[in-house]
């Protein structure tokens, strides 16, 4: 049943054509219904690029399904946005794969690891829940176990994990995936009806930020 759900959701994204960021707004979404404002947050937009931050977790099925649609949307947005990714860390069981994300980053192998790690968990059903299992997976992608272990426990990764915890708390993240637009707005799957609407709301908020600055 879970595999059927993944297939159906993936097909939804295959048929989804991301709108170009500069297109006129055709949909209006409502605060507290489709997105939330982050308490005390202030806009960082100065008329150049809108900051868009994705908080993800490799163990999250929705994160896996949504990646293709997000990639298409980011490509369509072009220079209108500054898109960044960060692992969400709100529960202890998210820690290992969050550390793996940063280990891949510090080793310079994110392009080798990112999609295969999602696929290993959600297609092949691998139980990557121990450091040994994740090290074995990295080795299969050409990363020596000793290099992975050193990176996983490095000061760089420790610092990044602390920041992920702080940012997750600051933004009021409950889980993954979550998208933060301009440090002001939060979108997560609990607020939308479909993967397509998830991206539509993010697109709407980016345009909202840009149009607010223009009006000023």
C-alpha positions as CSV (number, residue, x, y, z in Angstrom):
1,X,0.0,0.0,0.0
2,X,2.8,2.4,0.9
3,X,4.5,1.7,-2.4
4,X,1.2,2.3,-4.3
5,X,1.0,5.7,-2.5
6,X,4.5,6.6,-3.6
7,X,3.7,5.7,-7.2
8,X,0.5,7.7,-7.3
9,X,2.1,10.7,-5.7
10,X,5.0,10.5,-8.1
11,X,2.7,10.4,-11.1
12,X,1.0,13.6,-9.8
13,X,4.4,15.3,-10.0
14,X,5.3,13.9,-13.4
15,X,2.2,15.6,-14.8
16,X,2.9,18.9,-12.9
17,X,4.2,21.8,-14.9
18,X,5.8,24.3,-12.6
19,X,4.7,27.9,-13.3
20,X,7.3,30.5,-14.1
21,X,7.9,32.7,-11.1
22,X,7.3,35.9,-13.0
23,X,3.8,34.9,-14.2
24,X,0.8,36.9,-12.9
25,X,-0.8,35.7,-9.7
26,X,-3.8,33.7,-10.5
27,X,-4.5,32.1,-7.2
28,X,-5.0,33.7,-3.8
29,X,-4.1,31.7,-0.7
30,X,-5.0,32.6,2.9
31,X,-2.9,32.9,6.0
32,X,-3.5,30.2,8.6
33,X,-5.4,28.2,6.0
34,X,-2.7,27.6,3.4
35,X,0.4,29.0,5.1
36,X,1.5,30.5,8.4
37,X,3.3,33.7,9.3
38,X,6.3,33.1,11.6
39,X,5.9,35.1,14.8
40,X,8.4,38.0,15.1
41,X,10.0,37.3,11.7
42,X,11.0,40.2,9.5
43,X,11.5,40.2,5.7
44,X,15.1,39.9,4.4
45,X,14.1,40.8,0.8
46,X,15.8,43.9,-0.6
47,X,14.5,43.6,-4.2
48,X,17.0,41.1,-5.5
49,X,16.3,37.4,-4.6
50,X,13.7,36.0,-2.3
51,X,15.1,33.6,0.2
52,X,13.5,30.1,0.1
53,X,14.6,27.5,2.5
54,X,13.5,23.8,2.3
55,X,13.7,21.8,5.5
56,X,13.8,18.1,4.7
57,X,14.4,14.6,6.1
58,X,15.5,11.7,4.0
59,X,13.2,9.4,6.0
60,X,10.1,11.4,5.0
61,X,8.0,9.9,2.2
62,X,6.5,13.3,1.3
63,X,10.0,14.9,1.0
64,X,10.9,12.1,-1.4
65,X,7.8,12.5,-3.6
66,X,8.0,16.3,-3.7
67,X,11.6,16.6,-4.8
68,X,11.0,16.4,-8.5
69,X,8.3,19.1,-8.4
70,X,10.5,21.3,-6.3
71,X,13.4,20.9,-8.7
72,X,11.2,21.9,-11.7
73,X,9.9,24.9,-9.8
74,X,13.4,26.1,-8.7
75,X,14.6,25.8,-12.3
76,X,11.6,27.9,-13.5
77,X,12.2,30.5,-10.8
78,X,15.7,31.2,-12.1
79,X,17.3,34.3,-10.5
80,X,14.2,35.3,-8.7
81,X,15.0,33.2,-5.7
82,X,17.9,32.1,-3.5
83,X,17.0,28.4,-2.8
84,X,18.7,26.6,0.1
85,X,18.1,23.2,1.7
86,X,18.6,22.2,5.3
87,X,17.7,19.0,7.2
88,X,14.9,19.5,9.7
89,X,15.9,18.3,13.2
90,X,12.9,18.3,15.5
91,X,13.0,14.7,16.8
92,X,15.9,12.5,17.8
93,X,15.1,9.9,15.1
94,X,15.9,12.6,12.5
95,X,19.4,13.1,13.7
96,X,21.4,10.4,11.9
97,X,20.1,11.2,8.4
98,X,20.5,14.9,9.1
99,X,24.1,14.2,9.9
100,X,24.4,12.2,6.8
101,X,23.2,15.2,4.8
102,X,25.9,17.4,6.2
103,X,28.5,14.6,5.8
104,X,27.7,14.5,2.1
105,X,28.0,18.2,2.0
106,X,31.4,18.4,3.7
107,X,32.7,15.5,1.5
108,X,31.5,17.2,-1.6
109,X,29.4,14.2,-2.7
110,X,25.9,15.6,-2.4
111,X,25.2,15.0,-6.1
112,X,26.1,11.3,-5.6
113,X,24.2,10.8,-2.4
114,X,21.0,12.9,-2.4
115,X,18.7,11.1,-4.8
116,X,20.1,7.6,-4.2
117,X,19.6,8.0,-0.5
118,X,16.0,8.9,-1.0
119,X,15.5,6.0,-3.4
120,X,17.3,3.5,-1.1
121,X,14.9,4.3,1.8
122,X,11.6,4.8,-0.1
123,X,12.0,2.5,-3.1
124,X,14.3,-0.3,-1.9
125,X,13.0,-0.1,1.7
126,X,16.5,-0.2,3.2
127,X,16.6,0.3,7.0
128,X,19.2,3.0,7.2
129,X,18.8,3.6,10.9
130,X,22.3,2.9,12.2
131,X,25.6,4.6,11.5
132,X,27.0,1.3,10.2
133,X,24.1,1.0,7.7
134,X,24.5,4.5,6.5
135,X,28.3,4.1,6.2
136,X,27.7,1.0,4.0
137,X,25.3,3.0,1.8
138,X,27.9,5.7,1.4
139,X,30.5,3.1,0.5
140,X,28.3,1.8,-2.2
141,X,28.4,5.4,-3.7
142,X,32.2,5.4,-3.6
143,X,32.8,7.1,-0.2
144,X,35.3,5.2,1.9
145,X,33.9,4.2,5.3
146,X,36.7,6.0,7.2
147,X,36.1,9.2,5.3
148,X,32.3,9.0,6.0
149,X,32.8,8.3,9.7
150,X,35.3,11.2,10.1
151,X,32.9,13.6,8.3
152,X,29.9,12.4,10.2
153,X,31.5,13.2,13.5
154,X,33.4,16.3,12.5
155,X,33.2,19.7,14.1
156,X,31.7,21.0,10.9
157,X,28.7,18.6,11.0
158,X,28.3,19.1,14.8
159,X,28.0,22.9,14.2
160,X,25.6,22.5,11.3
161,X,23.4,20.2,13.4
162,X,23.2,22.7,16.2
163,X,22.2,25.3,13.7
164,X,19.5,23.0,12.2
165,X,18.1,22.5,15.6
166,X,18.0,26.2,16.4
167,X,16.5,27.1,13.0
168,X,13.8,24.3,13.3
169,X,12.8,25.7,16.7
170,X,12.9,29.3,15.6
171,X,10.6,28.7,12.6
172,X,8.3,26.4,14.6
173,X,8.9,23.4,12.4
174,X,6.8,20.4,13.3
175,X,8.3,18.0,10.7
176,X,9.3,17.7,7.1
177,X,9.0,18.9,4.5
178,X,8.7,22.5,5.4
179,X,9.4,25.5,3.3
180,X,10.3,28.9,4.7
181,X,9.8,31.9,2.3
182,X,11.6,35.2,3.1
183,X,12.1,34.1,6.7
184,X,8.4,35.1,7.2
185,X,6.1,32.4,5.9
186,X,5.9,28.7,6.6
187,X,4.3,26.1,4.3
188,X,4.0,22.4,5.3
189,X,1.9,19.5,4.1
190,X,-0.7,19.9,6.9
191,X,-1.7,23.2,5.3
192,X,-2.3,22.0,1.7
193,X,-4.4,19.5,-0.1
194,X,-1.9,18.1,-2.6
195,X,1.8,18.2,-3.6
196,X,0.9,20.5,-6.5
197,X,-0.8,23.0,-4.1
198,X,2.2,22.8,-1.8
199,X,4.4,24.3,-4.6
200,X,1.6,26.7,-5.7
201,X,1.5,28.2,-2.2
202,X,5.3,28.6,-2.1
203,X,5.1,30.3,-5.6
204,X,2.3,32.5,-4.4
205,X,4.3,33.6,-1.3
206,X,7.5,34.4,-3.4
207,X,5.4,36.6,-5.7
208,X,3.7,38.1,-2.6
209,X,7.1,39.2,-1.2
210,X,8.3,40.6,-4.5
211,X,5.1,42.5,-5.2
212,X,5.1,44.0,-1.6
213,X,8.5,45.5,-2.2
214,X,7.5,46.8,-5.6
215,X,4.4,48.6,-4.1
216,X,6.7,50.3,-1.5
